[in-house]
Amino acid sequence: MTIAYSQLITLSQPIEASIQALIEAGAESIELMIDGPEWENIKEEWESLIQQLRAFDVAYSVHPPAWDINMTSENRETRKTAIREYERSIRFAHAIGAEHVVIHPGFTFSPVFSKEVAKERAKEGIEQLCEVARPLGITLGIENVGYHGSSLFTQAEYVQFVKTLDPCASYLIDTGHAHLNDWDIPALLSETSDRLVALHVHDNDQTGDDHWRIGHGTIPWEAIWDELVQLNNDSTVILEYAPGTPLHALKEDEQRWRSALNERQ
């Protein structure tokens, strides 16, 4: 089982320093968070950054820009920008030998906008991204995003949506988002296990997307661990904690996760 650390926890740090800090905290795999001021000039610094990242003895996955990006926006130019940034992230992932790229299928931020139209746009966008990802051997992890009305999907709709996509696209379950939408996470794991590439793991109390440590909110982790052991799934677990969380929490919670699964086997 691979347990990775998300760079979200060190988002404000310079990229190299951030990677080094996560490695020192115990990371063997890191999900790069390509967002914020430190990634502002990625296009201009592409080649040198690739060389710097490949020099670290660590595996990668890639999370493209998450804020201000909406592949199903009501604005066509905004949709085009989102697709372009995702395509760039896929090529970047390939260049650094990353295992998968996270894809947000989109959001509807106003009840005025049609979720059905948004779903069609999401499918078209992901199909376009698969044309880039498939030849490069990159898996796209379609994340369950949105909460408090902005999500495109119910639990059943999300499961069915990804099933209809090109095989280069897989499920990437975010525990915090699922909990905010009151989804049945153990059932969701069972429904997606044959095509589940990764889990974004963090906690909340169903009031906000807090990205707390596991056990600091109200997510039923015991039931989740029970289900994972039954499924014997080999997807990557990514601890995706909020900036400012102490770095020692990563190794502590990695060990807690491993111990919980070992006790159930």
C-alpha positions as CSV (number, residue, x, y, z in Angstrom):
1,M,0.0,0.0,0.0
2,T,1.3,3.4,-1.0
3,I,0.7,6.3,1.4
4,A,1.5,9.7,-0.1
5,Y,1.6,13.2,1.3
6,S,-0.1,16.1,-0.4
7,Q,1.9,19.2,-1.0
8,L,-1.2,21.2,0.2
9,I,0.2,21.1,3.7
10,T,3.3,23.1,2.6
11,L,1.6,25.2,-0.1
12,S,3.1,28.5,0.7
13,Q,6.7,27.2,0.7
14,P,9.2,27.4,-2.2
15,I,8.8,24.2,-4.3
16,E,12.1,22.6,-3.6
17,A,12.0,23.4,0.1
18,S,8.5,22.0,0.2
19,I,9.5,18.7,-1.4
20,Q,12.5,18.5,0.9
21,A,10.4,19.1,4.0
22,L,7.9,16.4,3.0
23,I,10.7,13.9,2.4
24,E,12.2,14.7,5.8
25,A,8.8,14.2,7.3
26,G,8.8,10.7,5.8
27,A,7.3,11.0,2.3
28,E,8.1,8.3,-0.2
29,S,5.4,9.6,-2.6
30,I,4.2,13.2,-2.9
31,E,1.2,14.7,-4.7
32,L,2.3,18.0,-6.1
33,M,-0.2,20.9,-5.7
34,I,0.3,23.0,-8.7
35,D,-1.3,26.2,-7.3
36,G,-0.4,29.3,-5.6
37,P,2.4,31.9,-6.1
38,E,5.3,29.4,-6.1
39,W,3.9,27.9,-9.3
40,E,3.3,31.2,-11.0
41,N,6.1,30.9,-13.5
42,I,5.9,27.2,-14.2
43,K,5.6,27.7,-18.0
44,E,8.8,29.7,-18.1
45,E,10.7,27.4,-15.7
46,W,9.4,24.1,-17.1
47,E,12.6,22.4,-18.0
48,S,14.6,23.4,-15.0
49,L,11.8,22.5,-12.6
50,I,11.4,19.1,-14.2
51,Q,15.1,18.4,-13.7
52,Q,14.9,19.6,-10.1
53,L,11.9,17.4,-9.3
54,R,13.4,14.3,-10.9
55,A,16.5,14.7,-8.8
56,F,14.5,13.9,-5.6
57,D,14.2,10.3,-4.6
58,V,10.5,10.3,-4.4
59,A,7.4,9.2,-6.4
60,Y,4.9,11.8,-7.6
61,S,1.3,12.4,-8.6
62,V,0.0,15.8,-9.8
63,H,-2.9,17.9,-8.6
64,P,-3.5,20.7,-11.3
65,P,-4.7,24.1,-10.2
66,A,-7.7,23.8,-8.0
67,W,-8.8,27.3,-7.3
68,D,-10.4,29.5,-10.0
69,I,-10.5,26.5,-12.4
70,N,-13.9,25.1,-13.6
71,M,-14.1,22.8,-16.5
72,T,-17.9,23.2,-16.6
73,S,-18.1,26.9,-16.2
74,E,-20.9,28.8,-17.9
75,N,-18.2,30.9,-19.6
76,R,-16.7,29.2,-22.6
77,E,-13.3,30.9,-22.3
78,T,-13.0,29.8,-18.7
79,R,-13.7,26.2,-19.8
80,K,-11.0,26.5,-22.4
81,T,-8.5,27.8,-19.9
82,A,-9.3,24.9,-17.5
83,I,-8.8,22.3,-20.3
84,R,-5.5,23.9,-21.3
85,E,-4.2,23.9,-17.7
86,Y,-5.2,20.3,-17.2
87,E,-3.5,19.3,-20.5
88,R,-0.3,21.1,-19.4
89,S,-0.5,19.3,-16.0
90,I,-0.8,15.9,-17.7
91,R,2.3,16.6,-19.9
92,F,4.1,17.9,-16.8
93,A,3.2,14.7,-14.9
94,H,4.5,12.5,-17.7
95,A,7.8,14.5,-17.7
96,I,8.4,13.9,-14.0
97,G,7.3,10.3,-14.1
98,A,4.1,10.9,-12.1
99,E,1.6,8.1,-11.5
100,H,-1.7,9.9,-11.9
101,V,-3.2,13.4,-12.4
102,V,-6.2,14.6,-10.4
103,I,-9.1,16.0,-12.4
104,H,-11.9,18.1,-11.0
105,P,-15.0,17.5,-13.3
106,G,-16.4,20.9,-12.4
107,F,-18.9,22.7,-10.2
108,T,-22.2,24.5,-10.5
109,F,-22.0,27.5,-8.2
110,S,-25.5,28.8,-8.8
111,P,-28.8,26.9,-8.9
112,V,-29.6,28.9,-12.0
113,F,-27.2,26.8,-14.0
114,S,-28.1,23.3,-15.2
115,K,-26.3,20.4,-13.7
116,E,-27.2,18.2,-16.7
117,V,-25.5,20.6,-19.1
118,A,-22.5,20.7,-16.7
119,K,-22.3,16.9,-16.7
120,E,-22.2,16.9,-20.5
121,R,-19.4,19.4,-20.5
122,A,-17.5,17.4,-17.9
123,K,-17.7,14.3,-20.0
124,E,-16.6,16.1,-23.2
125,G,-13.7,17.7,-21.3
126,I,-12.5,14.5,-19.8
127,E,-12.7,12.7,-23.1
128,Q,-10.5,15.5,-24.6
129,L,-8.0,15.1,-21.7
130,C,-7.9,11.3,-22.2
131,E,-6.7,11.9,-25.7
132,V,-3.6,13.6,-24.1
133,A,-3.2,11.2,-21.2
134,R,-3.8,7.8,-22.8
135,P,-0.7,7.8,-25.1
136,L,1.5,9.0,-22.2
137,G,0.3,6.2,-19.9
138,I,-1.2,8.7,-17.3
139,T,-4.2,7.8,-15.3
140,L,-6.8,10.5,-14.6
141,G,-8.3,10.5,-11.2
142,I,-11.8,12.0,-11.4
143,E,-12.4,13.5,-8.0
144,N,-15.7,13.9,-6.3
145,V,-15.7,17.6,-5.8
146,G,-18.2,20.2,-4.7
147,Y,-20.4,20.5,-1.6
148,H,-23.2,22.6,-0.2
149,G,-25.0,22.4,-3.6
150,S,-22.0,23.0,-6.0
151,S,-21.4,19.3,-6.7
152,L,-22.5,18.0,-10.1
153,F,-23.3,14.6,-8.8
154,T,-25.1,12.5,-6.2
155,Q,-23.2,9.5,-5.0
156,A,-24.9,7.2,-7.5
157,E,-24.4,9.7,-10.3
158,Y,-20.7,10.0,-9.6
159,V,-20.3,6.2,-9.6
160,Q,-22.1,5.9,-12.9
161,F,-20.5,8.9,-14.5
162,V,-16.9,7.6,-14.2
163,K,-18.1,4.1,-15.4
164,T,-19.0,5.7,-18.7
165,L,-15.6,7.2,-19.3
166,D,-12.5,6.1,-21.2
167,P,-10.5,3.5,-19.2
168,C,-7.7,6.1,-18.7
169,A,-10.1,7.8,-16.2
170,S,-10.5,6.3,-12.7
171,Y,-12.2,7.2,-9.4
172,L,-10.4,9.4,-7.0
173,I,-12.4,9.6,-3.8
174,D,-12.0,12.6,-1.5
175,T,-13.2,11.6,2.0
176,G,-13.8,15.1,3.1
177,H,-16.0,16.1,0.1
178,A,-17.9,12.8,0.4
179,H,-18.6,13.5,4.1
180,L,-19.8,17.0,3.4
181,N,-22.3,15.7,1.0
182,D,-23.4,13.0,3.5
183,W,-22.3,10.1,1.1
184,D,-21.9,6.6,2.4
185,I,-18.1,6.3,2.1
186,P,-17.7,2.6,2.8
187,A,-20.4,1.8,0.2
188,L,-18.7,4.2,-2.2
189,L,-15.4,2.4,-1.8
190,S,-17.2,-0.9,-2.5
191,E,-18.9,0.5,-5.6
192,T,-15.7,2.0,-7.1
193,S,-13.0,-0.5,-5.9
194,D,-12.4,-2.0,-9.4
195,R,-11.4,1.4,-10.8
196,L,-10.2,3.3,-7.8
197,V,-6.8,5.0,-8.3
198,A,-6.5,7.0,-5.0
199,L,-8.1,8.4,-1.9
200,H,-7.7,12.0,-0.7
201,V,-7.8,11.5,3.0
202,H,-8.8,14.3,5.5
203,D,-11.5,14.9,8.0
204,N,-14.2,17.5,8.8
205,D,-17.4,17.9,10.9
206,Q,-19.7,18.4,7.9
207,T,-19.6,22.2,8.2
208,G,-16.7,23.0,5.9
209,D,-13.9,21.6,3.8
210,D,-11.4,21.9,6.7
211,H,-8.8,19.2,5.7
212,W,-8.3,18.2,9.3
213,R,-6.2,15.2,10.4
214,I,-8.0,11.9,10.5
215,G,-9.9,11.5,13.7
216,H,-10.4,15.2,14.3
217,G,-13.8,15.3,12.7
218,T,-16.8,13.0,12.3
219,I,-15.9,10.8,9.4
220,P,-16.4,7.1,10.4
221,W,-12.9,5.9,9.9
222,E,-13.4,2.5,11.6
223,A,-16.0,1.6,9.0
224,I,-13.8,2.8,6.2
225,W,-10.9,0.7,7.4
226,D,-13.2,-2.3,7.7
227,E,-14.3,-1.9,4.2
228,L,-10.8,-1.4,2.7
229,V,-9.6,-4.6,4.3
230,Q,-12.5,-6.5,2.9
231,L,-11.9,-5.1,-0.6
232,N,-8.1,-5.6,-0.5
233,N,-7.7,-2.6,-2.7
234,D,-4.3,-1.3,-3.6
235,S,-5.1,2.3,-4.4
236,T,-2.9,5.1,-3.2
237,V,-3.8,6.9,0.1
238,I,-3.0,10.6,0.0
239,L,-3.0,12.5,3.3
240,E,-4.3,15.9,2.1
241,Y,-4.0,18.1,5.2
242,A,-4.5,21.9,5.4
243,P,-1.6,24.3,5.3
244,G,-0.3,24.9,8.8
245,T,-0.9,21.3,10.0
246,P,2.3,20.2,11.8
247,L,4.4,18.1,9.5
248,H,4.9,15.4,12.1
249,A,1.2,14.6,11.8
250,L,1.8,13.0,8.4
251,K,4.0,10.2,9.6
252,E,1.9,9.8,12.8
253,D,-1.3,9.4,10.7
254,E,0.4,7.2,8.1
255,Q,1.4,4.8,10.9
256,R,-2.1,5.0,12.4
257,W,-3.6,4.1,9.0
258,R,-1.2,1.2,8.4
259,S,-1.8,-0.1,12.0
260,A,-5.6,0.1,11.6
261,L,-5.5,-2.0,8.4
262,N,-3.0,-4.5,9.8
263,E,-5.1,-5.1,12.9
264,R,-8.0,-6.0,10.6
265,Q,-6.2,-8.5,8.5
